[in-house]
Amino acid sequence: MPGRSSTSSGSTRYISFSGIESALSSLKNFQSCISSGMDTVSSVALDLVETQTEVSSEYSMDKAMVEFAKMDRELSHYVKAVQSTINHVKEERPEKVPDLKLLVEKKFLALQDKNSDADFKENEKFVQFKQQLRELKKQLKPKEDGRHSEFDPNKDSSRAGNKRDGIHADRENDLTEGVDEDMIVTQSQTNFICPITQLEMKKPVKNKMCGHTYEEEAIVRMIESKHKRKKKACCPKIGCSHTDMRMSDLIPDEALRRAIESHNKKKKRHSE
């Protein structure tokens, strides 16, 4: 029988799983396609937030990300079920070829029964997507608040009641808003600076362990240099207690990159 062999002495037969393992490898490659899809959805969602497109569009991106996360979870469960079945059969070495499809389905359904919304907290792409949206909204919030303050009803009523007092009040408000905006910009620019190069970041990456950000090239070079000398790489942010940085801790900080670009475009427009 194909896929089975036995010794002349009649020892325990075994089943070859080379075909199944090859197909399993192809399934794992499909997971990279799901990952690319999640990256695309995340990028579009950030574009929508940055351009302040209708909230409903943002939610549709959120739903798309959930669907991708569900596909990733389902595929992971199926791969795990197949691998578990193969390992079990290899250990048992049955005389008859078992119904592999049935065994896989049972293990797969058992894994699916344990599904919950909390699973998404373990999906790195999904977690990163939610964090980046929050960060970008936080970066954009000062600008939104500044724009809304121009339509302060109290300011409008002061103009109607007394033009001179209204003008005086407007000047005071403009001055106050200008000071607040300067403080916000200064604080934001501080967050734009890499703790290693002390320069504005172009490709910021975030440390998943401590939340600090650095210029990608600088932090990668620092970690590689430390590891070559068999030393641990400490987070270069002053006061941080994270003392064992690894390459796997770093993720692109898309929200910060967009905020830096937006700030520079705004600064360029003002200078012109």
Short mmCIF file of the C-alpha atoms (twelve columns), coordinates in Angstrom:
data_MODEL
# 
_entry.id   MODEL 
# 
loop_
_atom_site.group_PDB 
_atom_site.id 
_atom_site.type_symbol 
_atom_site.label_atom_id 
_atom_site.label_alt_id 
_atom_site.label_comp_id 
_atom_site.label_asym_id 
_atom_site.label_seq_id 
_atom_site.Cartn_x 
_atom_site.Cartn_y 
_atom_site.Cartn_z 
_atom_site.pdbx_PDB_model_num 
ATOM 1   C CA . MET A 1   0.000   0.000  0.000  1 
ATOM 2   C CA . PRO A 2   1.385   3.468  -0.892 1 
ATOM 3   C CA . GLY A 3   2.592   5.425  2.096  1 
ATOM 4   C CA . ARG A 4   3.173   2.278  4.197  1 
ATOM 5   C CA . SER A 5   6.173   0.006  4.562  1 
ATOM 6   C CA . SER A 6   7.274   -2.852 6.765  1 
ATOM 7   C CA . THR A 7   10.438  -4.837 7.458  1 
ATOM 8   C CA . SER A 8   10.787  -8.502 6.454  1 
ATOM 9   C CA . SER A 9   10.804  -9.496 10.135 1 
ATOM 10  C CA . GLY A 10  7.238   -8.213 10.517 1 
ATOM 11  C CA . SER A 11  8.038   -5.294 12.815 1 
ATOM 12  C CA . THR A 12  5.589   -2.451 13.332 1 
ATOM 13  C CA . ARG A 13  4.603   -0.704 10.119 1 
ATOM 14  C CA . TYR A 14  4.740   3.048  9.661  1 
ATOM 15  C CA . ILE A 15  2.958   5.609  7.544  1 
ATOM 16  C CA . SER A 16  4.696   8.210  5.391  1 
ATOM 17  C CA . PHE A 17  3.361   11.752 5.860  1 
ATOM 18  C CA . SER A 18  5.602   13.504 3.333  1 
ATOM 19  C CA . GLY A 19  2.636   14.528 1.131  1 
ATOM 20  C CA . ILE A 20  0.640   15.847 4.083  1 
ATOM 21  C CA . GLU A 21  3.614   17.722 5.513  1 
ATOM 22  C CA . SER A 22  4.237   19.334 2.122  1 
ATOM 23  C CA . ALA A 23  0.613   20.511 1.957  1 
ATOM 24  C CA . LEU A 24  0.919   21.730 5.544  1 
ATOM 25  C CA . SER A 25  3.907   23.839 4.564  1 
ATOM 26  C CA . SER A 26  1.804   25.475 1.846  1 
ATOM 27  C CA . LEU A 27  -0.899  26.288 4.408  1 
ATOM 28  C CA . LYS A 28  1.682   27.962 6.620  1 
ATOM 29  C CA . ASN A 29  2.761   30.082 3.649  1 
ATOM 30  C CA . PHE A 30  -0.844  31.230 3.289  1 
ATOM 31  C CA . GLN A 31  -0.581  32.692 6.787  1 
ATOM 32  C CA . SER A 32  1.920   35.205 5.406  1 
ATOM 33  C CA . CYS A 33  -0.767  36.288 2.914  1 
ATOM 34  C CA . ILE A 34  -3.157  36.923 5.797  1 
ATOM 35  C CA . SER A 35  -0.432  38.898 7.547  1 
ATOM 36  C CA . SER A 36  0.070   41.060 4.438  1 
ATOM 37  C CA . GLY A 37  -3.681  41.628 4.243  1 
ATOM 38  C CA . MET A 38  -3.748  42.809 7.850  1 
ATOM 39  C CA . ASP A 39  -0.879  45.218 7.131  1 
ATOM 40  C CA . THR A 40  -2.837  46.672 4.212  1 
ATOM 41  C CA . VAL A 41  -6.024  47.100 6.257  1 
ATOM 42  C CA . SER A 42  -4.054  48.743 9.051  1 
ATOM 43  C CA . SER A 43  -2.454  51.198 6.620  1 
ATOM 44  C CA . VAL A 44  -5.822  52.132 5.074  1 
ATOM 45  C CA . ALA A 45  -7.400  52.596 8.517  1 
ATOM 46  C CA . LEU A 46  -4.591  54.945 9.551  1 
ATOM 47  C CA . ASP A 47  -5.058  56.891 6.304  1 
ATOM 48  C CA . LEU A 48  -8.750  57.314 7.110  1 
ATOM 49  C CA . VAL A 49  -8.013  58.579 10.603 1 
ATOM 50  C CA . GLU A 50  -5.294  60.919 9.382  1 
ATOM 51  C CA . THR A 51  -7.562  62.446 6.716  1 
ATOM 52  C CA . GLN A 52  -10.472 62.537 9.206  1 
ATOM 53  C CA . THR A 53  -12.714 60.513 6.929  1 
ATOM 54  C CA . GLU A 54  -16.148 59.481 8.231  1 
ATOM 55  C CA . VAL A 55  -16.071 57.240 11.291 1 
ATOM 56  C CA . SER A 56  -18.144 54.575 9.544  1 
ATOM 57  C CA . SER A 57  -15.277 53.998 7.079  1 
ATOM 58  C CA . GLU A 58  -12.883 53.502 9.953  1 
ATOM 59  C CA . TYR A 59  -15.234 50.959 11.516 1 
ATOM 60  C CA . SER A 60  -15.379 49.019 8.254  1 
ATOM 61  C CA . MET A 61  -11.596 48.711 8.427  1 
ATOM 62  C CA . ASP A 62  -11.948 47.524 12.001 1 
ATOM 63  C CA . LYS A 63  -14.362 44.824 10.891 1 
ATOM 64  C CA . ALA A 64  -12.031 43.805 8.067  1 
ATOM 65  C CA . MET A 65  -9.196  43.429 10.562 1 
ATOM 66  C CA . VAL A 66  -11.423 41.261 12.768 1 
ATOM 67  C CA . GLU A 67  -12.199 39.007 9.786  1 
ATOM 68  C CA . PHE A 68  -8.510  38.638 8.999  1 
ATOM 69  C CA . ALA A 69  -7.801  37.842 12.656 1 
ATOM 70  C CA . LYS A 70  -10.523 35.169 12.597 1 
ATOM 71  C CA . MET A 71  -9.043  33.624 9.442  1 
ATOM 72  C CA . ASP A 72  -5.605  33.605 11.027 1 
ATOM 73  C CA . ARG A 73  -6.976  31.935 14.155 1 
ATOM 74  C CA . GLU A 74  -8.890  29.321 12.129 1 
ATOM 75  C CA . LEU A 75  -5.889  28.521 9.956  1 
ATOM 76  C CA . SER A 76  -3.633  28.261 13.007 1 
ATOM 77  C CA . HIS A 77  -6.079  25.834 14.625 1 
ATOM 78  C CA . TYR A 78  -6.241  23.689 11.486 1 
ATOM 79  C CA . VAL A 79  -2.460  23.545 11.181 1 
ATOM 80  C CA . LYS A 80  -2.209  22.650 14.858 1 
ATOM 81  C CA . ALA A 81  -4.858  19.928 14.445 1 
ATOM 82  C CA . VAL A 82  -3.020  18.361 11.495 1 
ATOM 83  C CA . GLN A 83  0.335   18.472 13.255 1 
ATOM 84  C CA . SER A 84  -1.158  16.984 16.404 1 
ATOM 85  C CA . THR A 85  -2.774  14.168 14.412 1 
ATOM 86  C CA . ILE A 86  0.460   13.362 12.582 1 
ATOM 87  C CA . ASN A 87  2.457   13.270 15.830 1 
ATOM 88  C CA . HIS A 88  -0.160  11.049 17.483 1 
ATOM 89  C CA . VAL A 89  -0.162  8.520  14.634 1 
ATOM 90  C CA . LYS A 90  3.635   8.476  14.503 1 
ATOM 91  C CA . GLU A 91  3.766   7.651  18.202 1 
ATOM 92  C CA . GLU A 92  1.012   5.004  18.079 1 
ATOM 93  C CA . ARG A 93  2.223   3.318  14.848 1 
ATOM 94  C CA . PRO A 94  -1.126  1.596  14.169 1 
ATOM 95  C CA . GLU A 95  -1.331  -1.524 11.979 1 
ATOM 96  C CA . LYS A 96  -4.207  -0.047 9.949  1 
ATOM 97  C CA . VAL A 97  -4.189  3.382  8.395  1 
ATOM 98  C CA . PRO A 98  -6.555  5.491  10.544 1 
ATOM 99  C CA . ASP A 99  -9.122  7.933  9.156  1 
ATOM 100 C CA . LEU A 100 -6.824  10.953 9.234  1 
ATOM 101 C CA . LYS A 101 -9.522  13.331 8.011  1 
ATOM 102 C CA . LEU A 102 -11.825 12.368 10.867 1 
ATOM 103 C CA . LEU A 103 -9.044  12.672 13.444 1 
ATOM 104 C CA . VAL A 104 -8.070  16.115 12.167 1 
ATOM 105 C CA . GLU A 105 -11.698 17.306 12.169 1 
ATOM 106 C CA . LYS A 106 -12.191 16.205 15.779 1 
ATOM 107 C CA . LYS A 107 -9.059  18.002 16.964 1 
ATOM 108 C CA . PHE A 108 -9.907  21.075 14.891 1 
ATOM 109 C CA . LEU A 109 -13.462 21.334 16.288 1 
ATOM 110 C CA . ALA A 110 -12.116 20.882 19.816 1 
ATOM 111 C CA . LEU A 111 -9.843  23.882 19.299 1 
ATOM 112 C CA . GLN A 112 -12.610 25.936 17.664 1 
ATOM 113 C CA . ASP A 113 -14.951 25.300 20.606 1 
ATOM 114 C CA . LYS A 114 -12.540 27.207 22.829 1 
ATOM 115 C CA . ASN A 115 -12.693 30.351 20.670 1 
ATOM 116 C CA . SER A 116 -13.479 33.680 22.318 1 
ATOM 117 C CA . ASP A 117 -13.104 37.388 21.561 1 
ATOM 118 C CA . ALA A 118 -10.173 37.436 23.971 1 
ATOM 119 C CA . ASP A 119 -8.181  35.451 21.394 1 
ATOM 120 C CA . PHE A 120 -7.653  38.633 19.404 1 
ATOM 121 C CA . LYS A 121 -5.552  39.988 22.261 1 
ATOM 122 C CA . GLU A 122 -3.007  37.325 21.345 1 
ATOM 123 C CA . ASN A 123 -2.935  38.272 17.658 1 
ATOM 124 C CA . GLU A 124 0.073   40.570 17.368 1 
ATOM 125 C CA . LYS A 125 -1.125  42.251 14.165 1 
ATOM 126 C CA . PHE A 126 -4.557  42.963 15.609 1 
ATOM 127 C CA . VAL A 127 -3.150  44.345 18.869 1 
ATOM 128 C CA . GLN A 128 -0.685  46.511 16.944 1 
ATOM 129 C CA . PHE A 129 -3.534  47.779 14.725 1 
ATOM 130 C CA . LYS A 130 -5.591  48.947 17.733 1 
ATOM 131 C CA . GLN A 131 -2.564  50.548 19.390 1 
ATOM 132 C CA . GLN A 132 -1.551  52.430 16.240 1 
ATOM 133 C CA . LEU A 133 -5.075  53.814 15.804 1 
ATOM 134 C CA . ARG A 134 -5.128  55.043 19.409 1 
ATOM 135 C CA . GLU A 135 -1.694  56.625 19.059 1 
ATOM 136 C CA . LEU A 136 -2.541  58.411 15.812 1 
ATOM 137 C CA . LYS A 137 -5.815  59.744 17.232 1 
ATOM 138 C CA . LYS A 138 -3.899  61.006 20.252 1 
ATOM 139 C CA . GLN A 139 -1.373  62.765 18.003 1 
ATOM 140 C CA . LEU A 140 -4.148  64.393 15.952 1 
ATOM 141 C CA . LYS A 141 -6.363  65.398 18.899 1 
ATOM 142 C CA . PRO A 142 -4.617  68.735 19.734 1 
ATOM 143 C CA . LYS A 143 -5.145  69.947 16.173 1 
ATOM 144 C CA . GLU A 144 -8.830  69.030 16.297 1 
ATOM 145 C CA . ASP A 145 -9.302  70.768 19.634 1 
ATOM 146 C CA . GLY A 146 -7.611  73.905 18.296 1 
ATOM 147 C CA . ARG A 147 -9.890  74.039 15.316 1 
ATOM 148 C CA . HIS A 148 -13.045 73.566 17.363 1 
ATOM 149 C CA . SER A 149 -12.093 76.370 19.727 1 
ATOM 150 C CA . GLU A 150 -12.533 78.861 16.896 1 
ATOM 151 C CA . PHE A 151 -16.290 78.346 17.147 1 
ATOM 152 C CA . ASP A 152 -16.594 78.966 20.882 1 
ATOM 153 C CA . PRO A 153 -20.184 80.196 21.494 1 
ATOM 154 C CA . ASN A 154 -19.021 82.312 24.445 1 
ATOM 155 C CA . LYS A 155 -16.614 84.124 22.153 1 
ATOM 156 C CA . ASP A 156 -19.402 84.769 19.629 1 
ATOM 157 C CA . SER A 157 -21.756 86.140 22.304 1 
ATOM 158 C CA . SER A 158 -19.079 88.515 23.594 1 
ATOM 159 C CA . ARG A 159 -18.752 89.949 20.095 1 
ATOM 160 C CA . ALA A 160 -22.506 90.485 19.889 1 
ATOM 161 C CA . GLY A 161 -22.733 92.099 23.332 1 
ATOM 162 C CA . ASN A 162 -19.786 94.441 23.140 1 
ATOM 163 C CA . LYS A 163 -17.567 94.661 20.070 1 
ATOM 164 C CA . ARG A 164 -14.641 96.267 21.898 1 
ATOM 165 C CA . ASP A 165 -14.699 93.761 24.741 1 
ATOM 166 C CA . GLY A 166 -15.176 91.000 22.221 1 
ATOM 167 C CA . ILE A 167 -12.060 91.983 20.279 1 
ATOM 168 C CA . HIS A 168 -10.093 92.185 23.514 1 
ATOM 169 C CA . ALA A 169 -11.383 88.771 24.576 1 
ATOM 170 C CA . ASP A 170 -10.521 87.321 21.171 1 
ATOM 171 C CA . ARG A 171 -6.952  88.566 21.452 1 
ATOM 172 C CA . GLU A 172 -6.600  87.029 24.915 1 
ATOM 173 C CA . ASN A 173 -8.036  83.754 23.691 1 
ATOM 174 C CA . ASP A 174 -5.779  83.741 20.631 1 
ATOM 175 C CA . LEU A 175 -2.771  84.421 22.838 1 
ATOM 176 C CA . THR A 176 -3.733  81.617 25.226 1 
ATOM 177 C CA . GLU A 177 -4.386  79.217 22.370 1 
ATOM 178 C CA . GLY A 178 -1.045  80.171 20.824 1 
ATOM 179 C CA . VAL A 179 0.805   79.384 24.055 1 
ATOM 180 C CA . ASP A 180 -1.050  76.082 24.471 1 
ATOM 181 C CA . GLU A 181 -0.335  75.119 20.870 1 
ATOM 182 C CA . ASP A 182 3.359   75.941 21.297 1 
ATOM 183 C CA . MET A 183 3.463   73.715 24.376 1 
ATOM 184 C CA . ILE A 184 1.741   70.885 22.492 1 
ATOM 185 C CA . VAL A 185 4.102   71.209 19.527 1 
ATOM 186 C CA . THR A 186 7.153   71.280 21.814 1 
ATOM 187 C CA . GLN A 187 5.931   68.165 23.630 1 
ATOM 188 C CA . SER A 188 5.209   66.388 20.340 1 
ATOM 189 C CA . GLN A 189 8.595   67.286 18.910 1 
ATOM 190 C CA . THR A 190 10.241  65.824 22.014 1 
ATOM 191 C CA . ASN A 191 8.484   62.539 21.255 1 
ATOM 192 C CA . PHE A 192 9.830   62.736 17.699 1 
ATOM 193 C CA . ILE A 193 13.458  62.618 18.855 1 
ATOM 194 C CA . CYS A 194 15.358  59.324 18.934 1 
ATOM 195 C CA . PRO A 195 17.052  58.758 22.335 1 
ATOM 196 C CA . ILE A 196 20.099  57.345 20.545 1 
ATOM 197 C CA . THR A 197 20.748  59.772 17.676 1 
ATOM 198 C CA . GLN A 198 19.047  62.786 19.323 1 
ATOM 199 C CA . LEU A 199 17.618  63.511 15.869 1 
ATOM 200 C CA . GLU A 200 14.069  63.492 14.566 1 
ATOM 201 C CA . MET A 201 13.071  59.953 13.615 1 
ATOM 202 C CA . LYS A 202 12.276  58.936 10.048 1 
ATOM 203 C CA . LYS A 203 11.534  55.250 10.576 1 
ATOM 204 C CA . PRO A 204 10.482  54.939 14.233 1 
ATOM 205 C CA . VAL A 205 10.107  51.521 15.805 1 
ATOM 206 C CA . LYS A 206 8.478   50.793 19.154 1 
ATOM 207 C CA . ASN A 207 9.721   48.446 21.853 1 
ATOM 208 C CA . LYS A 208 6.810   46.109 22.678 1 
ATOM 209 C CA . MET A 209 8.203   45.514 26.163 1 
ATOM 210 C CA . CYS A 210 8.564   49.094 27.430 1 
ATOM 211 C CA . GLY A 211 6.767   51.199 24.811 1 
ATOM 212 C CA . HIS A 212 9.705   53.465 23.954 1 
ATOM 213 C CA . THR A 213 10.520  54.405 20.357 1 
ATOM 214 C CA . TYR A 214 13.792  54.743 18.470 1 
ATOM 215 C CA . GLU A 215 15.122  55.274 14.948 1 
ATOM 216 C CA . GLU A 216 15.106  51.788 13.419 1 
ATOM 217 C CA . GLU A 217 18.640  51.794 12.030 1 
ATOM 218 C CA . ALA A 218 20.123  53.157 15.263 1 
ATOM 219 C CA . ILE A 219 18.457  50.681 17.636 1 
ATOM 220 C CA . VAL A 220 19.158  47.692 15.363 1 
ATOM 221 C CA . ARG A 221 22.823  48.671 15.176 1 
ATOM 222 C CA . MET A 222 22.958  49.071 18.968 1 
ATOM 223 C CA . ILE A 223 21.357  45.680 19.666 1 
ATOM 224 C CA . GLU A 224 23.586  43.884 17.132 1 
ATOM 225 C CA . SER A 225 26.692  45.509 18.582 1 
ATOM 226 C CA . LYS A 226 25.797  44.439 22.132 1 
ATOM 227 C CA . HIS A 227 24.893  40.886 21.131 1 
ATOM 228 C CA . LYS A 228 28.137  40.442 19.161 1 
ATOM 229 C CA . ARG A 229 30.007  41.199 22.390 1 
ATOM 230 C CA . LYS A 230 27.787  38.717 24.266 1 
ATOM 231 C CA . LYS A 231 26.184  41.539 26.248 1 
ATOM 232 C CA . LYS A 232 22.570  42.437 26.912 1 
ATOM 233 C CA . ALA A 233 21.120  45.481 25.156 1 
ATOM 234 C CA . CYS A 234 19.434  47.931 27.517 1 
ATOM 235 C CA . CYS A 235 16.736  50.353 26.406 1 
ATOM 236 C CA . PRO A 236 18.569  53.652 25.712 1 
ATOM 237 C CA . LYS A 237 15.695  55.737 27.074 1 
ATOM 238 C CA . ILE A 238 16.823  57.365 30.316 1 
ATOM 239 C CA . GLY A 239 15.101  55.799 33.326 1 
ATOM 240 C CA . CYS A 240 13.849  52.690 31.502 1 
ATOM 241 C CA . SER A 241 14.295  49.422 33.395 1 
ATOM 242 C CA . HIS A 242 14.160  47.140 30.339 1 
ATOM 243 C CA . THR A 243 17.636  45.602 30.249 1 
ATOM 244 C CA . ASP A 244 17.374  42.771 27.720 1 
ATOM 245 C CA . MET A 245 16.225  44.113 24.352 1 
ATOM 246 C CA . ARG A 246 15.834  41.759 21.394 1 
ATOM 247 C CA . MET A 247 15.128  42.319 17.713 1 
ATOM 248 C CA . SER A 248 11.793  40.541 18.136 1 
ATOM 249 C CA . ASP A 249 10.730  43.285 20.601 1 
ATOM 250 C CA . LEU A 250 10.708  45.920 17.841 1 
ATOM 251 C CA . ILE A 251 7.651   46.784 15.753 1 
ATOM 252 C CA . PRO A 252 7.180   49.661 13.263 1 
ATOM 253 C CA . ASP A 253 5.474   52.675 14.880 1 
ATOM 254 C CA . GLU A 254 3.339   53.707 11.934 1 
ATOM 255 C CA . ALA A 255 1.263   56.193 13.953 1 
ATOM 256 C CA . LEU A 256 4.344   58.109 15.099 1 
ATOM 257 C CA . ARG A 257 5.845   58.097 11.606 1 
ATOM 258 C CA . ARG A 258 2.656   59.622 10.211 1 
ATOM 259 C CA . ALA A 259 2.517   62.183 13.018 1 
ATOM 260 C CA . ILE A 260 6.098   63.278 12.278 1 
ATOM 261 C CA . GLU A 261 5.381   63.572 8.557  1 
ATOM 262 C CA . SER A 262 2.171   65.519 9.227  1 
ATOM 263 C CA . HIS A 263 4.006   67.888 11.570 1 
ATOM 264 C CA . ASN A 264 6.760   68.516 9.018  1 
ATOM 265 C CA . LYS A 265 4.265   69.175 6.221  1 
ATOM 266 C CA . LYS A 266 2.433   71.668 8.428  1 
ATOM 267 C CA . LYS A 267 5.723   73.362 9.378  1 
ATOM 268 C CA . LYS A 268 6.704   73.577 5.698  1 
ATOM 269 C CA . ARG A 269 3.370   75.195 4.772  1 
ATOM 270 C CA . HIS A 270 3.757   77.798 7.509  1 
ATOM 271 C CA . SER A 271 7.299   78.652 6.404  1 
ATOM 272 C CA . GLU A 272 6.080   79.230 2.861  1 
# 
